[in-house]
Amino acid sequence: MTSALAAPLPPEAKALYSEVLTALNEHGVPYAVAGAFALQKYTGIWRLTKDLDLFMKKEDVPVALKHLGKQNFWCETLDPVWLAKAHRGEYFVDLISGMSNGVIVVDDSWMKRTQPAIIAGIRSQIISPEDLVASKLFVIRRERFDGSDIAHIIYGTKGWLEWDRILELAGEHWEIVLWALILFRYVYPAHTDYIPAPLWQDLLSRYMHLVQHPDPKAPFRGSLVDENIFSIDVKDWGLEDLQSGYRARQLQKQPARAAPMLGVVRKAGSDNTGSDNK
């Protein structure tokens, strides 16, 4: 359920989320609360979901799973590149260490930029609005599209964002940022000024340079957007599969496990981020 009106957290969800956050706090595991709680903070939009999204560094995921396993959670790694889960009953926690395509990865800077918050009655740390935007840049798939969330964050903050941080995380993929801004401008034309004029000028001038000076050797990037809807380009037409390269590099950086993982390791999922948009 999505609404601009406050929705009370079900008692079972509050108890479980409180237990998870308390365990991580007590054991000093750094995290940033994202998902529905972060969206509400920066947009005023309430979503009732059955999961708690926590961003954390890849090397901290095994530690978090170890402690949650001791709390009788069923823990599993769905995709070693970016996603693990801890379940109990009908509620679960997503431990997210990056994007499924391997382009954006959570590091110390995400933890340093968190903001204090009270979540499920527990003193916690919530993700910064800039990092929240970055986490949604590649959620542009056929079955799930977070462009509306980005537009709502810009609208809710009136554009008071550290845009350099968003561009830093996007890196060479700054065109995805421009795409999100153009969508915002289309949806909220009366609030075009929420995007700083120098940012418009910078990105549009970069874009026009690319248009006027196309690179015939530029690689195909469809798999970074959605490896399923662009699979024919890779499998049948022989175009590059950049996503496999990004993911392979992240898999090579896998940390040594601090303890045996509980549960199973599954094949890569189809989402680019956690499941806050149910």
Backbone bond lengths (Angstrom), bond angles and torsions (degrees), N, CA, C in turn:
res aa  C-N    CA-C-N  psi(-1)  N-CA   C-N-CA  omega(-1)  CA-C   N-CA-C  phi
1 M - - - 1.458 - - 1.518 109.51 -
2 T 1.333 117.19 134.91 1.463 123.23 178.80 1.518 108.69 -122.80
3 S 1.335 117.72 132.39 1.455 120.85 -177.34 1.516 109.75 -157.73
4 A 1.335 115.79 156.21 1.467 120.79 173.06 1.521 110.43 -86.51
5 L 1.325 117.28 -5.49 1.456 122.24 178.19 1.519 109.90 -94.92
6 A 1.319 116.23 141.27 1.461 120.79 -178.45 1.519 110.88 -59.97
7 A 1.322 115.61 134.10 1.462 121.24 178.87 1.522 108.14 -119.57
8 P 1.331 117.97 126.73 1.471 120.00 -179.24 1.524 111.14 -66.82
9 L 1.326 115.48 142.33 1.454 121.60 177.40 1.525 108.16 -75.60
10 P 1.347 118.37 127.63 1.472 119.96 178.60 1.528 110.75 -55.33
11 P 1.312 118.01 142.74 1.467 121.26 -177.12 1.527 113.49 -54.21
12 E 1.355 117.57 -40.34 1.466 120.11 -179.59 1.529 110.71 -63.89
13 A 1.338 115.73 -41.11 1.459 120.07 179.67 1.525 110.23 -66.22
14 K 1.324 116.35 -44.59 1.461 119.85 -179.18 1.521 110.76 -60.67
15 A 1.332 117.09 -42.60 1.461 120.87 -178.92 1.521 111.12 -64.34
16 L 1.345 116.47 -42.98 1.461 119.91 -178.83 1.524 111.35 -68.47
17 Y 1.326 117.16 -46.75 1.456 120.19 -179.66 1.526 110.36 -62.31
18 S 1.329 116.52 -39.49 1.457 120.91 178.15 1.520 110.84 -61.48
19 E 1.321 116.91 -41.66 1.458 121.07 179.93 1.530 110.97 -65.05
20 V 1.328 116.38 -42.19 1.469 120.82 -179.99 1.518 110.75 -63.54
21 L 1.319 117.12 -49.80 1.467 121.15 -177.42 1.526 111.28 -65.32
22 T 1.314 116.87 -37.99 1.462 120.28 177.68 1.521 110.79 -63.29
23 A 1.342 116.56 -43.62 1.467 120.37 -179.96 1.524 111.20 -62.03
24 L 1.335 116.77 -43.99 1.461 119.89 -179.61 1.524 111.29 -67.56
25 N 1.330 116.07 -39.32 1.466 119.46 177.81 1.528 110.84 -62.94
26 E 1.314 116.31 -45.18 1.466 120.45 -176.55 1.527 112.17 -64.76
27 H 1.329 116.37 -31.28 1.461 119.98 -178.05 1.532 112.51 -98.64
28 G 1.326 116.39 6.39 1.458 120.14 174.47 1.514 114.92 67.13
29 V 1.331 117.23 32.16 1.467 120.83 178.10 1.528 108.73 -88.59
30 P 1.335 118.68 115.29 1.471 120.17 -178.80 1.530 111.39 -69.29
31 Y 1.321 116.70 141.20 1.465 121.51 179.72 1.526 109.20 -155.41
32 A 1.308 115.04 165.00 1.462 122.00 173.76 1.521 107.73 -132.56
33 V 1.317 116.86 117.57 1.460 120.47 178.10 1.526 108.61 -68.82
34 A 1.318 116.35 130.83 1.470 121.14 179.37 1.529 108.16 -126.92
35 G 1.320 116.78 -141.65 1.455 120.70 175.31 1.514 113.98 60.72
36 A 1.334 114.70 -143.12 1.459 121.05 -173.15 1.521 111.98 -63.03
37 F 1.346 117.73 -35.64 1.461 120.10 -178.84 1.532 111.24 -66.07
38 A 1.324 116.90 -42.48 1.463 120.38 179.22 1.519 110.87 -68.78
39 L 1.325 116.59 -39.95 1.467 119.34 179.63 1.521 110.23 -61.84
40 Q 1.326 117.19 -40.62 1.457 120.33 179.28 1.526 110.89 -63.74
41 K 1.325 116.28 -41.27 1.474 120.07 -178.19 1.514 111.76 -60.97
42 Y 1.334 117.18 -41.56 1.464 120.15 -171.88 1.529 114.14 -98.07
43 T 1.338 117.41 -11.43 1.466 119.25 -178.31 1.518 113.83 -127.12
44 G 1.328 117.24 -20.84 1.456 119.89 -174.47 1.514 112.64 83.97
45 I 1.324 117.13 2.21 1.472 121.47 179.62 1.526 108.92 -86.74
46 W 1.322 116.51 128.18 1.460 122.19 178.58 1.526 109.64 -101.10
47 R 1.318 115.81 133.19 1.463 121.30 174.40 1.516 108.86 -129.53
48 L 1.301 115.80 127.67 1.455 119.68 174.01 1.520 108.47 -94.15
49 T 1.310 116.09 112.58 1.460 121.23 178.44 1.519 108.26 -124.38
50 K 1.286 116.17 177.70 1.467 120.61 179.65 1.516 111.53 -111.18
51 D 1.328 115.50 24.44 1.456 118.27 179.81 1.524 110.82 -141.46
52 L 1.314 114.49 158.44 1.462 123.26 175.35 1.516 106.90 -118.03
53 D 1.319 117.25 121.40 1.466 121.60 -179.36 1.523 109.49 -94.11
54 L 1.332 115.90 124.50 1.454 121.73 177.43 1.518 109.01 -124.95
55 F 1.332 116.41 121.13 1.462 120.76 173.89 1.529 107.88 -88.37
56 M 1.317 116.24 136.89 1.459 120.74 176.94 1.506 110.09 -155.95
57 K 1.315 115.84 162.72 1.455 120.52 179.28 1.529 109.69 -66.65
58 K 1.318 115.07 148.82 1.458 120.57 -177.24 1.524 112.27 -55.49
59 E 1.327 116.49 -39.99 1.463 119.31 -176.89 1.525 112.73 -71.03
60 D 1.343 117.44 -15.37 1.459 120.37 179.27 1.525 112.69 -91.44
61 V 1.306 117.55 -12.58 1.468 120.54 -177.77 1.527 112.01 -62.79
62 P 1.350 120.14 -49.34 1.473 119.04 178.99 1.528 112.72 -58.90
63 V 1.331 116.35 -35.96 1.467 120.11 179.47 1.525 109.71 -65.59
64 A 1.339 116.31 -45.11 1.467 120.30 179.03 1.523 110.72 -61.88
65 L 1.325 117.11 -43.22 1.461 120.22 -179.97 1.528 111.47 -64.35
66 K 1.312 116.70 -36.73 1.464 120.07 179.32 1.529 110.24 -61.21
67 H 1.320 116.45 -46.68 1.465 119.70 -178.35 1.529 111.62 -70.54
68 L 1.324 117.41 -37.56 1.464 119.51 178.49 1.518 110.67 -69.64
69 G 1.335 116.58 -33.77 1.464 119.64 175.90 1.517 111.41 -60.40
70 K 1.309 116.79 -36.18 1.466 120.94 178.36 1.523 111.82 -70.26
71 Q 1.341 115.69 -16.00 1.468 121.09 177.74 1.526 110.77 -94.64
72 N 1.324 115.99 16.70 1.472 122.33 178.36 1.522 113.71 69.01
73 F 1.341 116.73 31.04 1.459 120.73 170.29 1.526 108.32 -90.26
74 W 1.323 116.45 145.47 1.461 121.13 171.32 1.519 106.50 -87.37
75 C 1.316 116.98 117.43 1.459 121.57 -173.59 1.516 111.42 -110.70
76 E 1.315 116.43 142.06 1.460 121.06 179.34 1.521 110.39 -151.45
77 T 1.311 115.17 151.95 1.456 122.00 174.41 1.521 107.52 -103.80
78 L 1.329 116.12 109.19 1.457 119.72 -179.71 1.513 111.79 -77.85
79 D 1.315 116.83 -35.94 1.454 121.33 179.49 1.525 107.24 -151.74
80 P 1.334 118.82 113.36 1.464 120.89 -176.63 1.524 114.03 -62.33
81 V 1.324 117.60 -14.62 1.464 119.67 177.63 1.520 111.41 -73.00
82 W 1.365 116.58 -33.33 1.465 115.43 -170.44 1.521 117.80 -153.31
83 L 1.349 119.70 -15.05 1.464 118.34 -168.08 1.517 114.28 -140.79
84 A 1.342 115.29 129.12 1.462 122.87 169.22 1.525 107.35 -129.74
85 K 1.332 116.33 159.78 1.462 120.71 -178.50 1.520 110.88 -135.41
86 A 1.324 114.98 150.49 1.459 122.06 171.89 1.521 107.20 -127.02
87 H 1.335 116.47 121.24 1.461 121.64 -175.02 1.525 110.73 -112.04
88 R 1.320 114.44 149.63 1.454 121.28 163.37 1.520 107.65 -157.55
89 G 1.308 116.10 118.51 1.454 119.85 -176.28 1.518 110.56 65.12
90 E 1.312 116.79 -137.79 1.464 119.96 -177.29 1.525 113.33 -90.15
91 Y 1.328 116.98 -1.77 1.461 120.19 -179.43 1.526 110.35 -109.48
92 F 1.332 116.03 155.89 1.459 119.25 -179.75 1.522 110.45 -152.98
93 V 1.324 114.53 167.23 1.462 122.46 -179.79 1.517 108.09 -120.80
94 D 1.324 116.89 130.93 1.461 122.26 174.04 1.520 108.57 -97.36
95 L 1.325 116.71 125.01 1.455 122.55 174.90 1.523 106.97 -104.00
96 I 1.320 117.02 109.70 1.455 123.17 -168.75 1.522 109.98 -113.49
97 S 1.323 116.38 124.21 1.471 120.21 -177.59 1.526 112.57 -113.33
98 G 1.312 117.41 8.96 1.464 120.44 178.31 1.511 110.54 163.55
99 M 1.327 115.57 -163.87 1.452 121.47 177.22 1.523 109.51 -97.64
100 S 1.326 116.44 149.92 1.463 119.97 -174.70 1.523 112.90 -63.58
101 N 1.344 117.09 -23.99 1.466 118.18 179.48 1.528 112.43 -83.59
102 G 1.327 116.99 -3.74 1.457 121.13 175.96 1.516 115.41 81.37
103 V 1.332 117.69 4.93 1.469 120.57 -176.23 1.526 111.59 -76.51
104 I 1.330 116.72 -46.30 1.458 121.76 -177.33 1.524 108.93 -111.62
105 V 1.332 115.89 130.83 1.461 121.90 -175.11 1.521 109.38 -127.28
106 V 1.321 116.45 137.13 1.460 121.49 177.98 1.530 109.33 -73.07
107 D 1.323 116.40 133.23 1.469 120.81 176.78 1.529 109.62 -137.13
108 D 1.324 116.44 -170.29 1.469 120.65 -177.33 1.518 113.01 -57.17
109 S 1.328 116.43 -33.22 1.462 119.05 -176.29 1.525 111.69 -62.16
110 W 1.332 117.63 -31.12 1.465 120.79 177.91 1.526 109.74 -65.24
111 M 1.335 116.43 -41.30 1.461 120.56 -178.73 1.527 110.72 -68.76
112 K 1.330 116.87 -37.99 1.462 120.70 -179.06 1.525 112.06 -68.11
113 R 1.327 117.11 -22.51 1.458 121.04 -175.83 1.532 112.66 -96.58
114 T 1.323 118.01 2.00 1.460 119.93 -179.73 1.525 110.94 -65.68
115 Q 1.321 115.07 160.92 1.460 121.33 178.68 1.521 109.20 -120.72
116 P 1.332 117.81 144.14 1.468 119.85 -179.75 1.526 111.18 -65.32
117 A 1.309 115.27 144.39 1.467 120.58 -179.92 1.518 108.83 -157.87
118 I 1.311 115.52 158.20 1.455 121.73 173.35 1.528 107.25 -104.54
119 I 1.317 116.48 114.55 1.458 122.20 -178.87 1.523 108.06 -119.54
120 A 1.322 116.76 124.44 1.468 121.84 -179.16 1.527 110.71 51.96
121 G 1.331 116.25 36.13 1.447 121.78 177.72 1.517 115.19 80.21
122 I 1.336 117.81 5.82 1.455 122.64 -176.14 1.524 110.25 -115.30
123 R 1.329 116.75 136.75 1.463 120.51 174.78 1.523 108.25 -65.63
124 S 1.318 115.68 121.84 1.458 121.21 -173.41 1.518 110.40 -137.87
125 Q 1.311 114.70 -176.38 1.457 121.74 176.73 1.521 108.14 -124.15
126 I 1.322 115.99 128.19 1.465 120.56 -178.08 1.525 109.93 -107.93
127 I 1.298 116.62 147.89 1.461 122.50 -177.40 1.528 110.87 -61.68
128 S 1.325 116.88 148.08 1.466 120.60 177.42 1.528 109.22 -70.99
129 P 1.336 118.21 154.96 1.464 119.67 -179.81 1.523 112.51 -62.96
130 E 1.326 117.06 -33.85 1.466 119.80 179.88 1.525 111.44 -66.69
131 D 1.340 116.28 -43.39 1.457 119.59 179.73 1.522 110.69 -69.93
132 L 1.330 116.72 -31.74 1.464 120.13 175.57 1.526 110.27 -63.60
133 V 1.326 116.49 -44.15 1.470 120.31 176.78 1.523 109.95 -59.41
134 A 1.340 116.27 -48.31 1.461 120.12 -178.52 1.522 111.70 -59.47
135 S 1.329 116.68 -36.86 1.467 120.34 -178.55 1.517 112.41 -67.07
136 K 1.328 116.68 -16.30 1.458 120.63 -176.97 1.528 113.30 -105.84
137 L 1.325 117.12 -2.39 1.464 120.06 -174.66 1.516 113.06 -60.37
138 F 1.332 117.22 -37.51 1.460 120.18 -177.50 1.521 113.17 -100.14
139 V 1.316 117.13 11.25 1.465 119.48 174.80 1.527 106.59 -89.68
140 I 1.318 114.18 75.43 1.467 121.70 -173.03 1.530 108.78 -135.30
141 R 1.323 114.03 46.31 1.452 120.73 -174.79 1.519 111.04 -96.26
142 R 1.318 114.76 170.21 1.462 119.18 -179.91 1.524 111.12 -63.37
143 E 1.351 117.07 -40.57 1.461 119.81 -175.28 1.530 113.28 -89.24
144 R 1.314 116.94 -9.71 1.459 119.59 179.06 1.520 109.71 -156.72
145 F 1.332 115.12 131.34 1.467 120.55 -176.64 1.518 108.84 -136.29
146 D 1.329 116.97 118.17 1.458 121.13 -178.14 1.526 113.21 -100.84
147 G 1.323 116.96 13.33 1.461 119.52 176.96 1.513 112.01 -59.27
148 S 1.330 117.04 -33.00 1.466 119.90 178.12 1.517 110.95 -67.23
149 D 1.341 116.94 -36.44 1.462 119.56 177.48 1.527 110.96 -63.11
150 I 1.338 116.11 -43.26 1.464 119.49 178.41 1.525 110.33 -61.25
151 A 1.329 116.48 -44.62 1.462 120.53 178.79 1.530 110.50 -60.38
152 H 1.329 116.42 -41.13 1.461 119.57 179.88 1.525 111.99 -68.50
153 I 1.327 117.58 -34.70 1.468 120.13 177.30 1.528 110.11 -65.71
154 I 1.330 116.87 -44.19 1.463 120.12 178.13 1.525 110.04 -62.12
155 Y 1.323 115.97 -44.49 1.471 120.70 179.76 1.525 110.98 -64.31
156 G 1.343 116.61 -44.25 1.456 120.91 -177.20 1.514 113.28 -67.84
157 T 1.331 117.12 -31.67 1.472 121.14 179.29 1.520 112.33 -95.25
158 K 1.337 116.25 -2.20 1.465 122.62 -175.43 1.527 111.58 56.93
159 G 1.316 114.62 28.60 1.458 119.48 176.73 1.514 114.69 78.72
160 W 1.355 117.42 6.39 1.464 119.83 178.78 1.521 108.55 -78.40
161 L 1.304 114.56 76.52 1.460 122.97 -177.25 1.521 109.68 -129.11
162 E 1.309 116.15 155.06 1.461 120.45 173.96 1.525 107.31 -84.47
163 W 1.313 115.48 87.97 1.459 121.07 -173.27 1.520 112.04 -63.89
164 D 1.322 117.22 -29.77 1.466 119.67 178.09 1.524 110.87 -62.12
165 R 1.337 116.08 -34.60 1.463 119.50 178.32 1.535 110.97 -65.95
166 I 1.315 117.06 -43.07 1.459 120.68 178.88 1.525 110.43 -62.28
167 L 1.325 116.33 -42.75 1.461 119.98 178.65 1.526 111.45 -67.57
168 E 1.325 115.95 -34.14 1.465 119.91 177.25 1.531 110.43 -61.57
169 L 1.331 117.11 -45.32 1.461 120.53 -179.22 1.532 111.61 -70.12
170 A 1.326 116.74 -35.09 1.461 119.83 179.38 1.523 111.34 -71.95
171 G 1.330 117.01 -33.21 1.459 121.10 178.48 1.518 112.69 57.95
172 E 1.315 115.75 -129.01 1.459 120.20 -178.39 1.523 113.04 -67.95
173 H 1.312 116.98 -7.40 1.467 120.93 -179.27 1.534 111.14 -98.25
174 W 1.319 116.95 30.51 1.458 121.82 -178.20 1.522 113.19 -59.54
175 E 1.331 117.78 -21.58 1.466 119.66 178.50 1.524 111.91 -62.84
176 I 1.350 116.71 -28.56 1.460 120.00 176.31 1.529 110.07 -67.12
177 V 1.334 116.35 -35.02 1.462 120.22 175.41 1.530 109.40 -64.58
178 L 1.320 116.64 -46.01 1.463 120.23 178.81 1.523 110.99 -59.24
179 W 1.319 116.22 -41.83 1.473 121.05 177.71 1.535 109.28 -56.96
180 A 1.336 117.13 -46.51 1.460 120.59 -179.15 1.527 110.99 -63.17
181 L 1.321 116.66 -37.70 1.459 120.29 -179.87 1.529 111.42 -69.74
182 I 1.304 116.62 -37.86 1.467 119.68 177.92 1.529 110.02 -65.28
183 L 1.348 116.42 -38.20 1.469 119.44 175.94 1.527 109.87 -62.58
184 F 1.336 116.67 -44.30 1.465 119.37 178.44 1.518 110.74 -58.90
185 R 1.313 116.73 -46.86 1.462 121.31 -178.59 1.540 110.95 -61.65
186 Y 1.349 116.48 -36.01 1.468 120.04 178.51 1.529 110.44 -68.71
187 V 1.316 116.83 -41.70 1.460 121.23 -177.01 1.526 111.11 -74.38
188 Y 1.341 116.90 -40.84 1.465 122.08 -176.83 1.536 110.53 -121.41
189 P 1.316 118.74 64.60 1.471 120.08 -175.50 1.526 113.60 -59.98
190 A 1.340 117.32 -29.21 1.471 119.93 -179.75 1.524 111.85 -72.11
191 H 1.341 116.84 -10.20 1.461 120.28 -177.16 1.526 111.67 -120.30
192 T 1.312 115.35 31.72 1.464 119.99 177.36 1.518 110.91 -56.48
193 D 1.343 116.02 -30.21 1.463 119.55 -177.41 1.524 112.93 -72.30
194 Y 1.331 118.43 -5.66 1.469 119.70 173.10 1.532 110.34 -66.09
195 I 1.316 116.11 -22.52 1.462 121.07 174.76 1.529 106.90 -95.28
196 P 1.331 118.90 121.35 1.475 120.21 -177.76 1.528 111.73 -56.00
197 A 1.319 115.80 136.92 1.468 120.40 -179.73 1.527 112.70 -55.55
198 P 1.346 119.49 -42.16 1.470 118.84 178.58 1.534 112.78 -61.02
199 L 1.334 116.95 -30.75 1.464 119.68 178.44 1.523 110.15 -70.01
200 W 1.334 116.56 -44.45 1.469 119.47 174.94 1.529 110.02 -55.86
201 Q 1.306 116.36 -48.73 1.466 121.13 -176.49 1.527 111.56 -62.11
202 D 1.326 115.79 -42.05 1.460 120.22 -179.43 1.526 111.14 -63.41
203 L 1.331 116.40 -53.35 1.462 119.58 -175.03 1.525 112.22 -68.72
204 L 1.327 116.88 -39.55 1.460 119.12 -179.43 1.526 111.53 -69.76
205 S 1.320 116.62 -35.06 1.471 118.63 177.79 1.522 110.30 -68.94
206 R 1.337 116.83 -39.13 1.468 120.02 175.15 1.527 110.55 -60.98
207 Y 1.320 114.52 -43.80 1.460 119.53 -177.58 1.530 110.94 -64.63
208 M 1.317 116.52 -44.82 1.462 119.44 -179.97 1.523 110.92 -63.70
209 H 1.320 117.70 -33.67 1.463 120.19 176.55 1.529 110.27 -62.74
210 L 1.335 116.63 -42.17 1.470 120.00 178.60 1.529 111.20 -65.51
211 V 1.317 115.48 -39.98 1.470 119.67 179.77 1.526 110.84 -65.34
212 Q 1.317 115.96 -40.35 1.464 120.48 -177.16 1.521 113.16 -79.89
213 H 1.342 116.03 -19.12 1.456 120.28 -179.85 1.535 109.84 -131.43
214 P 1.325 116.98 66.23 1.464 119.89 -176.80 1.526 112.16 -63.12
215 D 1.331 114.95 144.58 1.455 121.79 179.24 1.529 108.79 -99.60
216 P 1.317 118.35 109.87 1.474 120.16 -177.93 1.524 112.60 -65.83
217 K 1.336 117.77 -13.44 1.465 121.29 179.94 1.533 112.49 -102.83
218 A 1.316 116.60 5.94 1.468 119.39 -179.75 1.523 109.67 -63.54
219 P 1.334 118.05 133.22 1.469 120.75 -176.44 1.527 113.11 -73.31
220 F 1.293 115.60 154.44 1.462 123.35 173.72 1.525 108.54 -68.75
221 R 1.344 117.12 132.70 1.460 120.42 -174.90 1.522 113.67 -117.88
222 G 1.313 116.98 12.07 1.463 120.20 -175.77 1.511 114.61 -58.27
223 S 1.336 117.19 -35.86 1.468 118.76 -177.22 1.524 112.16 -67.63
224 L 1.328 118.13 -22.17 1.459 120.57 176.64 1.530 111.07 -71.77
225 V 1.330 115.68 -24.60 1.462 120.80 178.28 1.523 110.17 -83.85
226 D 1.320 116.79 -51.90 1.467 122.60 -179.09 1.523 108.09 -164.42
227 E 1.331 115.41 108.49 1.466 119.45 -176.49 1.518 112.59 -69.37
228 N 1.322 117.40 -14.81 1.460 120.04 -179.79 1.526 112.42 -85.16
229 I 1.326 116.77 -51.57 1.460 117.77 -177.16 1.526 111.75 -72.41
230 F 1.339 116.81 -18.42 1.462 119.99 176.70 1.527 111.91 -107.84
231 S 1.321 116.70 18.34 1.462 119.60 -177.95 1.528 112.45 -65.65
232 I 1.323 117.21 -33.14 1.468 119.79 -178.86 1.528 110.68 -62.90
233 D 1.330 116.35 -33.64 1.464 120.26 179.99 1.523 111.01 -63.10
234 V 1.337 115.10 -37.89 1.463 120.39 -177.69 1.525 111.07 -83.20
235 K 1.332 116.42 -50.04 1.466 121.07 -172.99 1.532 113.04 -74.78
236 D 1.330 116.84 -40.61 1.466 119.69 -173.63 1.527 113.49 -101.82
237 W 1.320 116.57 -29.63 1.460 118.67 -175.71 1.528 112.91 -105.36
238 G 1.326 116.38 -3.52 1.460 119.97 173.60 1.514 116.29 73.37
239 L 1.327 117.36 21.21 1.467 119.51 178.76 1.532 110.73 -80.45
240 E 1.323 115.83 165.77 1.456 121.14 -173.95 1.530 112.25 -62.74
241 D 1.325 115.72 148.45 1.453 122.60 173.92 1.521 107.66 -113.48
242 L 1.336 116.18 81.20 1.457 120.33 -176.68 1.525 112.20 -65.29
243 Q 1.316 116.62 -31.91 1.466 118.56 -177.96 1.528 111.72 -60.26
244 S 1.322 116.65 -41.36 1.468 119.58 -179.82 1.520 110.89 -59.71
245 G 1.317 116.99 -38.41 1.456 120.62 178.89 1.512 112.17 -66.52
246 Y 1.345 116.77 -44.81 1.461 120.10 178.30 1.523 110.90 -62.56
247 R 1.329 116.28 -44.37 1.462 119.83 -178.82 1.532 110.80 -65.82
248 A 1.318 116.69 -39.77 1.472 119.89 -179.90 1.522 110.61 -61.18
249 R 1.325 116.44 -39.63 1.462 119.38 179.79 1.529 111.08 -65.45
250 Q 1.322 116.78 -36.97 1.462 119.26 178.34 1.526 111.32 -70.87
251 L 1.320 116.95 -36.51 1.466 119.97 178.53 1.525 111.05 -65.35
252 Q 1.325 116.87 -32.60 1.458 120.35 178.22 1.523 112.04 -68.29
253 K 1.338 115.78 -20.55 1.464 120.28 -178.63 1.521 112.66 -93.93
254 Q 1.343 117.31 8.50 1.455 120.08 -177.23 1.514 111.11 -56.36
255 P 1.343 117.62 129.94 1.462 120.38 179.62 1.517 111.39 -74.68
256 A 1.330 115.60 157.28 1.462 119.12 173.37 1.521 107.96 -65.99
257 R 1.305 116.59 137.71 1.457 119.94 -176.84 1.514 110.76 -74.07
258 A 1.316 113.58 134.80 1.462 118.80 -179.24 1.513 111.83 -74.87
259 A 1.332 116.94 -24.19 1.458 121.98 -179.48 1.507 107.94 -158.38
260 P 1.326 118.83 159.83 1.454 120.33 177.79 1.518 110.43 -57.41
261 M 1.325 116.95 137.35 1.451 121.97 -179.65 1.517 109.34 -79.58
262 L 1.321 116.30 138.41 1.448 120.75 176.84 1.513 108.65 -90.68
263 G 1.311 116.75 140.43 1.452 119.23 179.40 1.506 111.50 97.75
264 V 1.322 116.23 -150.43 1.448 121.33 -174.15 1.505 110.49 -129.68
265 V 1.321 115.27 162.43 1.456 121.32 172.59 1.510 107.24 -104.55
266 R 1.325 116.87 123.49 1.456 121.16 -178.81 1.514 111.25 -104.53
267 K 1.301 114.22 168.71 1.455 120.68 175.14 1.514 109.44 -66.52
268 A 1.333 116.42 155.03 1.463 121.22 -178.62 1.511 110.93 -50.38
269 G 1.358 115.63 137.10 1.444 120.10 178.36 1.512 112.01 -78.61
270 S 1.333 116.11 -178.95 1.470 120.45 -175.75 1.512 112.69 -101.09
271 D 1.347 118.22 -9.10 1.451 120.01 179.47 1.504 111.29 -89.18
272 N 1.317 117.54 155.42 1.453 121.99 177.33 1.521 111.97 -92.48
273 T 1.342 117.76 -16.74 1.445 119.72 176.60 1.499 108.50 -142.79
274 G 1.360 115.26 -169.91 1.446 119.89 179.26 1.497 111.98 -66.23
275 S 1.316 114.97 -175.53 1.456 120.10 -169.01 1.507 112.58 -104.08
276 D 1.308 118.28 46.83 1.460 120.25 -178.24 1.520 113.20 -81.01
277 N 1.311 118.00 -4.45 1.465 120.02 -173.94 1.511 112.92 -107.45
278 K 1.304 117.61 30.84 1.455 118.04 179.32 1.512 109.82 -74.85
